[in-house]
Amino acid sequence: MQHNLADASIKVARPAWQQQRLVPRIVHIGCGAFHRAHQALYQHHLLEMSDSDWGICEVNLMSASGRQLVEQLRAQNLLYSVTEQGTTRHDVKIIGSVHSALHPALDGCDGILNALARAETAIVSLTVTEKGYCTHGATGELDSTHPLIVHDLAHPRQPKSAIGFIVEALRLRREAGLAPFTVLSCDNLRDNGHVARAAVIGLAQRQDAALAAWIEQQVTFPCTMVDRIVPAVTEETQREITGLLGIADPCGVACEPFRQWVIEDNFVAGRPDWQRVGAQFVPEVAPYELMKLRLLNGTHSFLAYLGYLGGCETIADTMQLPAYRQAALSLMLTEQRATLTMPVGSDLNAYAHQLLERFSNPSLRHRTAQIASDGSQKLPQRMLDSLRYHLHHGSDCRHLLLGIAGWMRYILGEDEKGERYPVADPLVAKFEQINQQFPSGPARVQALLGINEIFADDLPANPAFVAALQHTYDRLCQQGARAAVASLNPEAK
């Protein structure tokens, strides 16, 4: 058996377009599993069927794990595999759309800035998760107290944040008389293009008013909606990939067969013809974005918190429990659907049932603990905006209330058997302080609602909501997660 893709020259031939040397017209920041299974795969398919020369320069700003991934990609001639795991069939593809891969520890800040600032770069895309934008979750504005932003304000020529790198690269381009690039957010954020714009311009305004004005006038920030379930890669995943490939691939990722990409067609320096390989270019992304954030991501979070507390390791495990399956469907069709206004012809009922089948795919093993991470960044757009709709209309929102209560119980870091587990979240220090002072009861709910970055000012000031959430939280703690979920829809046996 060959050791890895770099050694597998007989089994895995380099694509012809890599031999012809791709032009690095896209710089992507955040070369995680999702990007490798989504945007890079779309570009791979376009290269397969056209004479496109758009290659991707991958940039990873993460510390140890990011450096290791870049080193592994380089060792494999920038090739890696994507395994699409269906319920009965697995398909493996070797992806060849990557032109180069960079990391600050290997290439320095200047190496990354040079890649961003060169004339060929037309798009800078991002998958850095919600926390990578260094914004307030409740407002979407730049958080000037964020440690990375504090550093970048003090040392703008040696940035650490993705936003800092983009602002500095745009400064270099402006001073060199080069045209700007498009900033393309591909993260699961409501109005992700607007969030990216607010963060970039917000940082630029604190550094150079003239630069900020140039960015505001010249740079485009399209919104996007991305959809594909890509679980974190585990040792088990890597063993499965090795078995399918016949060789080891430490950069390989596994995902579901379904994929979707909806993009606002607003690119200042051109773009690839991704519509030829299934992407949708539309004038307005918001309806699709909200549909996905609330139906898919909101339900994912609901199942993650309450599934983990209920002893379910994966989302597919939760789908084996009738009460959880019914609760997921009811959350989507009775509470989240009411908050959406979709284009004519959209079938949200079919979309919700399709999601149930995607959630049920046992091959994915999408861990509840992975989806439950970074909840402080996810709650506002996945649940709280919908909650505000129901509070305004006086309508039923018991599933949303239980989802929020599930998050409050999950971040206690102790399961229903009294066993401890780590909570991954940028605000974990605040959680730990509240956990020590208010481990239970109404005071805990009130303290958590006081985290302004998550709940803003309006929700803690709504006495009816606070009382309903306290009641729901108490019921969850007294009954346990499985019984609390079952009580939402008693008919689900």
N, C-alpha and C positions, 0 to 999 in steps of 0.2 A: 504493500500500500504506500502511495506517495505521502510525504509528510504534510505538505500544504499546497495551496494553489501556486505559490511561487516555484515549487519543484515539479509541478504537474504539467510540464510543457507538452507532453504527449496527449494527456487526457483533456486539457483545457487550453485551447489555442487562444491567443490574444486576438480580439476583434480587429477587423481590418481598419476601422476608423482610429483605433489607438495607434496602430502602426503608422498611420498617416499624420499622427500628432494633432490631437485636438487643440483648439484655441480656448484658453480659459476665460470664457466670456461671463461665466457665472462664478461668483465667490459665495460659497455657502458657509455660514457660521452655525455650528452645532451639528456635527456629523454623527448624530445618534442613530439608534436603530430605526426610528420612524422615518427619518430622512432617507436612509439607505434603502428602505422598503417602499418609499413613495416617490418623492420628487426625482431622486437619482434614477429610479426605475423608469419613470415616465420618459426622462431624457434618453435613457438607454434604448427604449423602444423606438423613439423618434430617430435615433442614430441608426438603428437597424434598418429602417424603412426609407431613409432619405439621405441626402448629401449634406445634412446639417453638420457644422463643425463646432457647435456649442459644447464645450467641455466644462466640467465643474472643478474648481479649486476648492477642496474641502479645508475648512479651518475649524479646529477644535480648541476652545479656550479652557476646557476643564483641565485640572491638574494631572494627577497620575494616570487616571483611566483614559483621559483624552490623549495624552502623550503616547501611551501604549497602543491605542487604536491607530494613531497616525503611523507609528513605527511598523505596526503589523500590515497596514495597507501598503506602505512602501515596500515591505518585504515581499508582498504578493503582486508586485507590478501594478498596484492600484486596482486589482480585481477583487471581487468578493461575490458571495452567493446570496440569493433571496429564495427561500423555500416557502411556497404558498401552500398552506396546510388546509385542505378541505376535510370534510367529515369522512370521506372515503378515498381521497386521492391527494397525493402530494406532488407538486411540480417544482423543479429546481431550475433557476436561471443564474447564469454568470453575468454580472453587471460590469460593463466597461465604459461607463460615462465619466469616470473620474480622471481628470488630467493630472492633478497634483494634490498633496495633502500637507498641511502646515500646522505647527503648534508653537506657541511662544517659547517653550523651553528648548525647542530644536532649531527654530528659525528666528527667534527674537521678535520683538514688537515691530522692528523695521521690516522684517521679511513679510509679515502679515500686512502691514500698511502699504508696502510696495505692491503687493498683489491686489489690494483694494483700490489703490490709486492709479494703477496702470491704465492706459488708454483703452485696452481691449475689454475691460470689465464693464459690462452693461447692466448686470443685475447683481445685487447683494441680497441673498435670501437668508432667512433665519428660521431655525427651529431650536430655540433656547429655553423653552417652557415659559410659563407665565412669569416666573420670578426673574428670568433673564432680562426683562425690559426695565427692571428697577423702577417700577411705577407703583403708585398706591392702588390696591385692588378696588377700592370703593370709588375712586375718581378717575383712574386711568392717567393721572398726571405724574410727571417725573418725581421720584422721591429723592430730594437733594440730600437727605440724611443717610441714604443707603451707603454702606461702606465702600462699595465699588465706585459709586458716583463721587463720593468725597475724595477718593484717591484720584479719579480722573479729572476732577476740578483742580486739584493741586498739581497734577502731573499730566497735562493733556497730551504731551508728546509721547508718553509711555502708558497708554491706556490699559485697563484690565477688563472693563465691561465690553460686551458686544456693542452697546450704544456708543461708548467712548471711541472704539475703533472706527465706527462708521463716521462719527463727527470729524475725527482727525483725518480720515481718508478724504472726506469731502473738502476739508480745508486745503489739503495738499492738491487736490484736483483743481479747486478754484484758483489757487495761487499759480498753478502751472498752465492755466487757461484751457483746461480740459472740460468736456461736458460732464454733467452729473450722471450718476447711475440711478436705477430704480431700486428702492428698498422693498423687498417682497417678504412680508411676514407669512409664515406657514404654520403658526402655532394656533392652538385651540383657545383663542381669545375672541370675545365679542369685539367687532370692529377692529380686528388685529392690525390692519393698515393704519387706522387712526391712532391706535395705541403706539405703534412704532413711530409714527410722525410726531406725536406729542413728546415722546421720550427723546428723539433725536433733536427736535427743535428746542425742547426745554433745556437740554444740556448745552446746545450751541448758544442759546441766549445768555447763559451764565458765563460763556467764554468769550464770545465775540458777536456783537449785535449785527454787524454787517454780514458775517457768515450765516447767522440764523436767518436773516432776510433773504439771502441768496438761496438757501436750502428751501425756505418756504415757497419761493417763486419757481424754483427750477427742478426740485427732486419730486418724484412721484412715489406714492406709498399705496399700491393697490391692496384692497382687502382680498382675502382668500378664504375658502372653506376646504379643509383637507379631511379625508375620512379613510381610514384603514386601521384595523385593530392589529397592533404590533406589540406583543408582549415583550417584556425585558428578556434578554438572552440569558439563559441559565446553563449550567453544565449539562443538564438533561437535553436542552435544545441543541447544544453543540454536538452531543453524541448522536442525536438524530440526524443532524446535518451531515456529519461524517459518514454515517451509515448510508445516507442517500447518495452523497457525492462519491464516496469511496476514498476521499481525502479529507484532511482536517482543514477547517476554515475558521480561524478565530474571529474574523470580521463578518461572518455570515449572520443573517437574521432570518427569523421565521415570522410569518404573518398569515392573515386570512386571505382568501382569494379576492374578496371584494375590495375595490378601491374607487375613490371619487376625488375629484379636484375641481372646484368651482373658483374662477378667478375674475376679478374686475379687470377689464382690458384697458389698462392705463400705464403704459410703459414708455418712459421718456427716451430710452436708448435702444428700443427694439426688444424682441423676445423670440424664443423658439416657437415653432408651430405645434404647440402641445395639443391643440384641438385634434390633430391628426391621430393622436394615440389615446383619445378618450377624455381629455380635459374639456371643461365647459367655460367659455369666455362669455361673461354676462355684464350688463351695465351696472347691476346692483347685486351684490353678494349677500347683503344682510339677511334676507329671508332664509336662504339656504344655511347660512351660518347659525342663525338662531335655531333653526330646525335641528341641526346637528348638536349644537351646544346643549340644548334643553332636552331633546328626546334621547339622543345617544349618550352624551357626556353626563348630563344630569342623572339619568337612570343608572349609568355606570357608577357614579359616585354613591348614589343611594344603595346600590347592591354591594359596593365595596365596604362601606362602613358597617352596614347591618349584616352583610354576609360574613365579614371577618369576625364581628362580635358573635355571630351565630355559629361559628366553627367551620365556615366554608373557606377553603384555601383558594379556590378559583371562582371566576364568574360563572363558568360552566357548571360548577357544583351548585351555585345558587339556583340555577335554572332547573335543577332536578327536584327542587322543593316547590310544590304547587303554589304555596302561599306567596313565595318570592316571585315566581313567574307571573302570577296574577297581579301582584302589587306593581311590578315593573310595567305591565301593560296598562294598568289603571293610571299610574303616574303619568305615562306618556299621553294617553288618550283622553283622560278626564281633567288633568291639571295642566300639563305642559302644552297640549295642543291648543287650548283656549287662548294662550298668550301669543299665538303665532298668526301672522297674515302672510299667506303663501301665494305665489303666482298661480294663475289659472291653470288647471290641469294637474296640480300636485295632489298626490294621494297619501295623506299622512297615516291613514289606517293601514295601508299596505306597507308603508315605510316602518311603522311600529312593529308589525308582525315580522317583517324581514329582520329587524333588529333582534327580536327574540330568538330567531334562528341563528343569527350571527353570535349572539351571547352564548348560545347552547353548544357551539362547536367545541367538542372535547379535546380536539387536537391542539388548540391554542394555549391552554393552561395559563390564561391571563390572571395573574394573582391579584386577589382583592387587596393585599397590602401594597402592591405597586400603585394601583389606581387610587388608593386612599392617601397617598403621599401628597404633600403640598396643598392640603385642603384650603388653607387660608387664601391661596391664590385662585382657587377654582370655584369656591362657593358663590361669590358675587354673580358671576355670569351663568353658572349652571343651575342655581336654585333661587338665589335671593331676588334677582330681577323678576322671576316668575311669581315669587311670593308677594312682591309689591303689587303686581297686577291683581292678585286675588284679594289682598287687603283692601285695595281701592274699590273693587267690585263687590266685596262682601261674599265671595264665593268659596266653595270648599277647597281646602288645601292641606288636608290631613297627611297626605303622602309627603309633601314637601316639608311639613313640620317634623315628621318622623325622620326624614333624611337629614335635616339640620340637627335634630336631637342626636341622631346616630353619629354625626361628626363630633358633637360635643362630648359624647360618651367615648368615642374612639380615641380622641386625643388625651384622654386620661392615661393612656399607656398601660392599661391593665384590663385583661379580658374578663369574661364572666366567671372564670375559674380562679381568678386571682393571680394569674401568671402575667408577668411584665413583658412588654415588647417595645421596641424603639418607635418613636414617632418622627417621621421625616417631614420637616416643614421649616420655612425661613423664620417663622415666629415661634419656634419651639421653646425658646427661653421664656417668652411670655406665658406660654401654656404651662410650663413647669411651675412658674410662680403661682399661677392660679390654681393648679392642681394641688399644690401644698397648702394654700390658704383655704380653698373652697373645693374639696374633693367631691362634694355631693350637694344636693338640695337646690332650692331656688336661688341661693346666693351664688352658686356656681354658674347657673344660667345667666344671671344678671352680670357677673364679672366677665364672662365670655362675650356677652353682647356689648360690653364696654370697649372691645377692641375695635377702634374706629376704622382701622385699615380694612376691616372685613364688613362690618355692619353699618358704617357711616353713622349719621346722627338720627335719621328718621326712624329706624326700626326699634332701637332701645326706647324711643319716646312714644311708642305706640303701646298703650297699656293692654289692649285686647290681644295683640300679638304676643307680648311678653307673657301674659297669663296662659295663653294657649300653648306656647312653647314650654313653659315650666311644667304644665300638666303633662304634655307629651313626653318630656324628659323623665319625669317621675315615673310614668307608666313604663317607659323603656327600661329603666333601672330595676323596677319592681318585677316586671314580667320576664325580662330577658328579650333579646333581639328577635328570636324566632316567634315567640308568642305575640310580641308587639306588631310584627309584620302580619301575622295571621289575623290579628284583630282588625286590620284595615279593611279586609274583604272576607268576612266570616264564611262566605259561601265557598271559598277556595279550600278544599280539603287536601 
